[in-house]
Amino acid sequence: MSKVNRYTRASKFDGKAIYCPNCTSSNRVYHFCWSAITCGGCKEMIDKNEWNLNEELTKDIKSK
C-alpha cells in the first residue's frame, strides 16, 4: 500500500497519477506543494497524505 508522503515527487513533464481513497478516481498532479486538493470524482477535499499512488490498490478496493 503506497500513499503520498512528504518524499513523494512528480515528474515535471509527465506528472504523477494519484488515486482518491474515497471514490478511486484518478487525478494527475505535477507538484506536491499543497496540503489538500478537491477530488475530481467525488468533489471532496482530501488531505495530501490520504491520496494513493498505486493503481493496484484501487483495483482491490473496487473488487471488494
Secondary structure, DSSP 8 states (H G I E B T S, - for coil): --B--TT---BTTTBEEEE-TTT--EEEES----SEEE-TTT--EEEGGG-B--HHHHHHHHH-
